Amino acid sequence: MTSKPIRAIVVGGTGYTGAELVRLVLGHPSLDLVSIVGNQTAGQAVGDVLPSLRGVVGGVVQTFDADVIAEQADVAFCALPHAASAKAVSALRQRGQKVFDLSADFRFDDLSVYETWYGKHPVPELLPEAVYGLVELHREELRDADLIAVPGCYPTAATLALAPLVKNALVRPEGLVVDAKSGVSGAGRALSSATHFPETAEGVRPYKAGAHRHGPEIEQELSRLAGAPLSITFVPHLVPMTRGILATCYAQPANSGVTAAACTEAARALYAGSPSVHVLDEGQHPDTLSVRGSNRVHLGYAQGRDGGTIIAMSAIDNLVKGASGQAIQCLNVRFGLDEGAGLLAPAQWP
């Protein structure tokens, strides 16, 4: 346990994920926000870069300086783009800093998989040090980790839905399909025609079907649970909303005795005691509005007619449980705090 406030710095704190981290740090009973670090926005007033913080956080966005961060903070949240994050994390770890990294740079066990999807890794020697930060599946490993790789948003939603089924061999490991929809904030704050309001507000579209780099991350975690390599078909979609992910996953039952009720009970057993995961009753379906702005996960299970396909459904907020809230949850476990500290607020509804 810890009694003094934990001093935290958010590196890359001016993007959507970073801003959400700042909001959660400010509301956490055991955290003290030291500063917000940016790159292109360094030197600008925090309230000008993040208008939601006007009257809440003063001062200016700071330049990245690993020595200053190590001197001023107990932990650093790193919300930088891939590769850039690895370099910053390396500098911080050299100075003994505990780091919660929200990029993909340290999520993969296999360097070749990372480099296939993200390019050459700047500091591959740090990969063995990292612990994957999906708390519900790696809680014990996180208790003494100093480099935590916070999972991606799609992998969080899909893995939590399918994990109870794969772990308990309720479904066949082949033919797994993940159909997921995400709000536009998942693309980040940078300007892009693909996320321009007139091009997203009135349509729904798949993208990178079967070739999205979050697919291998889902496969890695499910393969761990299965005890053998498995593959999935992953199709993400962009939908006209700001926040949220809905993942609908399809799997074939391992035998005729597997039912939606059995899947529901397996999920409740696996996630018993979790402050974040709620397994719905049969006949209920997850809704992104029901978890918006929260660190909650709503899971639901159904089955096709005549004992056919198992349907595993998951709803999360991509910026909270899919990123920043998950990082806070990891910190709570790492520092011996209540796992739900600072994360128990219900969803914003309507």
C-alpha positions as CSV (number, residue, x, y, z in Angstrom):
1,M,0.0,0.0,0.0
2,T,1.0,3.6,-0.4
3,S,0.1,6.6,1.7
4,K,1.7,9.5,0.0
5,P,0.2,10.8,-3.3
6,I,1.7,9.2,-6.3
7,R,3.2,11.9,-8.5
8,A,2.2,11.3,-12.2
9,I,3.2,12.9,-15.5
10,V,1.4,12.4,-18.7
11,V,3.6,12.3,-21.7
12,G,1.7,13.1,-24.9
13,G,-1.1,14.5,-22.8
14,T,-2.7,16.7,-25.5
15,G,-4.2,14.0,-27.7
16,Y,-7.5,12.4,-27.0
17,T,-6.0,9.5,-25.0
18,G,-3.7,11.8,-23.1
19,A,-6.4,14.3,-22.3
20,E,-8.5,11.4,-20.9
21,L,-5.6,10.3,-18.8
22,V,-5.3,13.8,-17.4
23,R,-9.0,13.9,-16.5
24,L,-8.7,10.5,-14.7
25,V,-5.5,11.4,-12.9
26,L,-7.1,14.6,-11.6
27,G,-10.1,12.6,-10.2
28,H,-8.0,9.9,-8.6
29,P,-7.8,10.0,-4.8
30,S,-4.1,8.8,-4.7
31,L,-2.6,10.6,-7.7
32,D,-1.1,14.0,-8.1
33,L,-0.7,15.5,-11.6
34,V,2.7,17.0,-11.8
35,S,2.6,18.2,-15.4
36,I,1.5,17.5,-19.0
37,V,4.2,16.9,-21.6
38,G,3.7,17.5,-25.2
39,N,5.7,18.0,-28.4
40,Q,4.4,20.4,-30.9
41,T,2.3,22.1,-28.2
42,A,5.2,22.6,-25.7
43,G,5.2,26.1,-24.3
44,Q,1.5,26.7,-25.0
45,A,-1.0,27.3,-22.1
46,V,-2.6,24.0,-21.1
47,G,-6.0,25.6,-21.2
48,D,-5.5,26.7,-24.8
49,V,-4.4,23.3,-26.0
50,L,-7.1,21.5,-23.9
51,P,-10.0,23.9,-23.4
52,S,-11.7,21.4,-21.1
53,L,-9.0,22.1,-18.5
54,R,-9.4,25.9,-18.4
55,G,-9.7,26.9,-14.8
56,V,-8.6,23.4,-13.7
57,V,-5.0,23.0,-14.8
58,G,-2.7,26.1,-15.1
59,G,0.7,26.5,-16.6
60,V,2.0,25.4,-19.9
61,V,2.6,22.1,-21.7
62,Q,6.1,20.9,-20.9
63,T,8.9,19.7,-23.2
64,F,9.9,16.1,-22.9
65,D,13.0,15.8,-20.6
66,A,13.6,12.4,-19.1
67,D,15.8,13.7,-16.4
68,V,13.1,16.2,-15.2
69,I,10.4,13.6,-15.3
70,A,12.4,11.1,-13.4
71,E,13.1,13.7,-10.7
72,Q,9.6,15.0,-10.4
73,A,7.4,12.0,-10.9
74,D,6.9,8.5,-9.5
75,V,5.2,7.3,-12.6
76,A,4.9,8.3,-16.2
77,F,2.0,7.6,-18.5
78,C,3.2,7.6,-22.1
79,A,0.6,8.3,-24.7
80,L,2.8,8.9,-27.7
81,P,2.5,7.4,-31.2
82,H,4.2,4.1,-31.9
83,A,8.0,4.1,-32.2
84,A,8.2,7.6,-30.7
85,S,6.8,6.1,-27.6
86,A,9.5,3.4,-27.5
87,K,12.3,6.0,-27.5
88,A,10.7,8.0,-24.7
89,V,10.0,4.9,-22.7
90,S,13.6,3.7,-23.1
91,A,14.9,7.0,-21.8
92,L,12.6,6.9,-18.8
93,R,13.4,3.3,-17.9
94,Q,17.1,4.0,-18.0
95,R,16.4,6.5,-15.2
96,G,14.4,3.9,-13.2
97,Q,11.0,5.4,-14.0
98,K,7.9,3.2,-13.8
99,V,6.1,3.6,-17.1
100,F,2.6,2.8,-18.3
101,D,2.9,2.9,-22.1
102,L,-0.3,3.2,-24.2
103,S,1.3,2.6,-27.6
104,A,1.8,-0.8,-29.2
105,D,5.5,-0.7,-28.8
106,F,5.7,-3.2,-25.9
107,R,2.6,-5.3,-26.3
108,F,4.1,-8.1,-28.3
109,D,6.1,-11.1,-27.1
110,D,7.4,-11.8,-30.6
111,L,9.5,-9.1,-32.1
112,S,8.9,-10.3,-35.6
113,V,5.2,-9.9,-35.2
114,Y,5.6,-6.3,-34.0
115,E,7.9,-5.5,-36.9
116,T,5.6,-7.0,-39.5
117,W,2.9,-4.6,-38.5
118,Y,4.6,-1.5,-37.1
119,G,8.1,-1.5,-38.6
120,K,11.5,-1.8,-37.0
121,H,11.5,-1.6,-33.2
122,P,13.7,1.1,-31.7
123,V,14.5,-0.7,-28.4
124,P,13.7,-4.4,-28.8
125,E,15.9,-5.2,-25.7
126,L,13.0,-3.8,-23.5
127,L,10.4,-6.2,-24.8
128,P,11.1,-9.0,-22.2
129,E,10.6,-6.5,-19.4
130,A,7.1,-5.5,-20.4
131,V,3.9,-6.9,-18.9
132,Y,0.7,-6.8,-21.0
133,G,-1.7,-4.6,-19.1
134,L,-5.1,-6.4,-19.5
135,V,-5.7,-6.6,-15.8
136,E,-8.4,-9.2,-15.8
137,L,-6.0,-11.7,-17.4
138,H,-2.6,-10.5,-16.0
139,R,-3.4,-9.2,-12.6
140,E,-0.7,-11.1,-10.7
141,E,2.1,-10.3,-13.2
142,L,1.3,-6.6,-13.0
143,R,1.9,-6.4,-9.2
144,D,5.6,-5.9,-9.6
145,A,5.9,-4.7,-13.2
146,D,7.8,-1.5,-13.9
147,L,7.0,-1.4,-17.7
148,I,3.4,-2.0,-18.4
149,A,2.1,-2.2,-22.0
150,V,-1.5,-1.0,-21.9
151,P,-3.6,-2.9,-24.5
152,G,-5.3,-1.6,-27.6
153,C,-9.0,-0.7,-27.6
154,Y,-10.1,-3.4,-30.1
155,P,-8.0,-6.1,-28.4
156,T,-9.5,-5.2,-25.0
157,A,-13.1,-5.5,-26.2
158,A,-12.6,-8.7,-28.3
159,T,-10.3,-10.5,-25.9
160,L,-12.5,-9.9,-22.8
161,A,-15.5,-11.3,-24.8
162,L,-13.7,-14.4,-26.0
163,A,-11.3,-15.2,-23.2
164,P,-13.8,-17.2,-21.0
165,L,-14.8,-19.3,-24.0
166,V,-11.2,-20.0,-25.2
167,K,-9.8,-20.5,-21.7
168,N,-12.5,-23.1,-20.9
169,A,-12.4,-24.7,-24.3
170,L,-16.1,-24.0,-24.9
171,V,-15.5,-23.0,-28.5
172,R,-13.4,-24.4,-31.3
173,P,-10.1,-22.5,-31.8
174,E,-10.6,-22.2,-35.6
175,G,-13.1,-20.0,-37.4
176,L,-13.2,-17.2,-34.8
177,V,-14.6,-14.0,-36.2
178,V,-14.4,-10.5,-34.6
179,D,-16.7,-7.9,-36.0
180,A,-16.1,-4.5,-34.2
181,K,-17.3,-1.0,-34.5
182,S,-15.5,2.0,-33.2
183,G,-16.2,5.7,-32.6
184,V,-14.1,8.2,-34.5
185,S,-11.9,9.3,-31.5
186,G,-10.1,5.9,-31.9
187,A,-8.3,7.5,-34.9
188,G,-6.7,10.2,-32.6
189,R,-6.8,14.0,-32.7
190,A,-4.7,14.5,-35.9
191,L,-6.6,15.9,-38.8
192,S,-7.5,13.4,-41.5
193,S,-10.0,13.4,-44.4
194,A,-11.1,9.9,-43.3
195,T,-12.3,11.2,-40.0
196,H,-13.6,14.6,-41.2
197,F,-17.1,15.2,-40.0
198,P,-18.9,15.3,-43.4
199,E,-17.2,11.9,-44.3
200,T,-18.1,10.1,-41.0
201,A,-21.4,11.6,-39.8
202,E,-23.8,9.8,-42.1
203,G,-22.2,6.4,-42.9
204,V,-20.7,3.2,-41.4
205,R,-17.8,1.6,-43.1
206,P,-15.3,-1.3,-42.6
207,Y,-11.6,-0.6,-43.0
208,K,-8.5,-2.7,-43.1
209,A,-10.7,-5.8,-43.2
210,G,-8.5,-8.8,-42.3
211,A,-5.4,-6.6,-42.2
212,H,-5.8,-4.4,-39.1
213,R,-2.7,-4.5,-36.8
214,H,-4.8,-5.1,-33.7
215,G,-5.7,-8.6,-35.1
216,P,-2.3,-10.1,-34.1
217,E,-2.6,-8.6,-30.6
218,I,-6.0,-10.3,-30.1
219,E,-4.5,-13.6,-31.4
220,Q,-1.5,-13.3,-29.0
221,E,-3.8,-13.1,-26.0
222,L,-6.2,-15.8,-27.1
223,S,-3.4,-18.1,-28.0
224,R,-2.0,-17.8,-24.5
225,L,-5.3,-18.9,-23.1
226,A,-5.7,-21.7,-25.7
227,G,-2.2,-23.0,-25.1
228,A,-1.7,-23.2,-28.8
229,P,-1.5,-20.7,-31.7
230,L,-4.9,-19.6,-33.1
231,S,-6.0,-17.1,-35.7
232,I,-9.0,-14.8,-36.0
233,T,-10.8,-13.0,-38.8
234,F,-11.0,-9.3,-37.6
235,V,-13.0,-6.7,-39.4
236,P,-13.2,-3.2,-37.8
237,H,-15.7,-0.6,-38.7
238,L,-15.9,3.2,-38.2
239,V,-19.3,4.4,-37.0
240,P,-20.5,8.0,-36.6
241,M,-20.1,8.5,-32.9
242,T,-17.2,10.0,-30.8
243,R,-16.6,7.2,-28.3
244,G,-17.2,3.6,-27.9
245,I,-16.4,0.1,-29.2
246,L,-18.9,-2.7,-29.8
247,A,-17.3,-6.0,-30.6
248,T,-19.5,-8.9,-31.8
249,C,-17.5,-12.1,-31.9
250,Y,-18.6,-15.4,-33.5
251,A,-17.3,-18.9,-32.6
252,Q,-18.4,-22.5,-33.1
253,P,-19.3,-24.5,-29.9
254,A,-16.8,-27.2,-29.0
255,N,-19.6,-29.7,-28.5
256,S,-23.4,-29.9,-28.4
257,G,-23.5,-29.2,-24.7
258,V,-22.1,-25.6,-25.0
259,T,-24.9,-23.0,-24.6
260,A,-25.1,-19.3,-24.2
261,A,-25.9,-20.0,-20.5
262,A,-22.7,-21.9,-20.1
263,C,-20.7,-19.1,-21.7
264,T,-22.3,-16.6,-19.4
265,E,-21.4,-18.6,-16.4
266,A,-17.8,-19.1,-17.6
267,A,-17.5,-15.3,-18.0
268,R,-18.9,-14.6,-14.6
269,A,-16.5,-17.0,-13.0
270,L,-13.4,-15.6,-14.8
271,Y,-14.3,-12.0,-14.0
272,A,-15.6,-12.5,-10.5
273,G,-14.6,-9.6,-8.3
274,S,-13.6,-7.3,-11.2
275,P,-14.7,-3.7,-10.6
276,S,-14.9,-3.2,-14.4
277,V,-16.4,-6.2,-16.1
278,H,-20.2,-6.8,-15.9
279,V,-21.7,-9.9,-17.5
280,L,-25.2,-9.3,-18.6
281,D,-28.1,-11.7,-18.2
282,E,-29.1,-13.9,-21.1
283,G,-31.3,-11.9,-23.6
284,Q,-29.6,-8.6,-22.7
285,H,-27.2,-7.0,-25.2
286,P,-24.3,-4.6,-24.6
287,D,-24.7,-1.0,-25.7
288,T,-21.9,1.5,-26.0
289,L,-24.1,4.3,-24.5
290,S,-24.3,2.2,-21.3
291,V,-20.5,2.4,-20.8
292,R,-19.7,5.8,-22.3
293,G,-17.2,7.7,-20.2
294,S,-16.6,4.8,-17.8
295,N,-14.1,2.1,-17.3
296,R,-16.9,-0.5,-17.5
297,V,-17.1,-3.5,-19.8
298,H,-20.5,-5.0,-20.6
299,L,-20.4,-8.6,-21.9
300,G,-23.3,-10.6,-23.3
301,Y,-23.6,-14.1,-24.8
302,A,-26.1,-15.5,-27.2
303,Q,-26.4,-18.5,-29.5
304,G,-27.7,-19.2,-33.0
305,R,-30.7,-21.4,-33.5
306,D,-30.5,-25.1,-33.0
307,G,-27.4,-24.9,-30.8
308,G,-25.3,-23.2,-33.5
309,T,-22.8,-20.3,-33.4
310,I,-21.9,-18.8,-30.1
311,I,-22.1,-15.0,-30.2
312,A,-19.9,-13.1,-27.7
313,M,-20.6,-9.4,-27.4
314,S,-18.6,-6.6,-25.7
315,A,-19.1,-2.8,-25.2
316,I,-16.4,-0.5,-23.9
317,D,-15.5,3.2,-24.1
318,N,-12.4,3.1,-26.3
319,L,-10.8,6.1,-24.5
320,V,-11.4,4.7,-21.0
321,K,-11.3,0.9,-20.6
322,G,-9.8,0.8,-24.1
323,A,-6.9,3.1,-23.2
324,S,-6.6,5.6,-20.3
325,G,-8.9,4.0,-17.7
326,Q,-7.1,0.7,-18.3
327,A,-3.8,2.4,-17.6
328,I,-5.2,3.7,-14.3
329,Q,-6.5,0.3,-13.5
330,C,-3.0,-1.1,-14.1
331,L,-1.5,1.5,-11.8
332,N,-3.9,0.6,-9.1
333,V,-2.9,-3.0,-9.2
334,R,0.8,-2.1,-9.4
335,F,0.7,0.2,-6.4
336,G,-1.5,-2.0,-4.2
337,L,-4.5,0.3,-4.4
338,D,-8.1,-0.7,-4.7
339,E,-8.4,-1.8,-8.3
340,G,-11.3,0.4,-9.0
341,A,-9.9,3.6,-7.4
342,G,-10.7,6.6,-9.5
343,L,-12.6,4.5,-11.9
344,L,-16.0,3.7,-10.3
345,A,-18.0,6.6,-11.8
346,P,-20.9,5.2,-13.8
347,A,-21.3,5.9,-17.5
348,Q,-22.4,9.2,-18.8
349,W,-26.1,8.7,-19.8
350,P,-27.8,9.8,-21.9
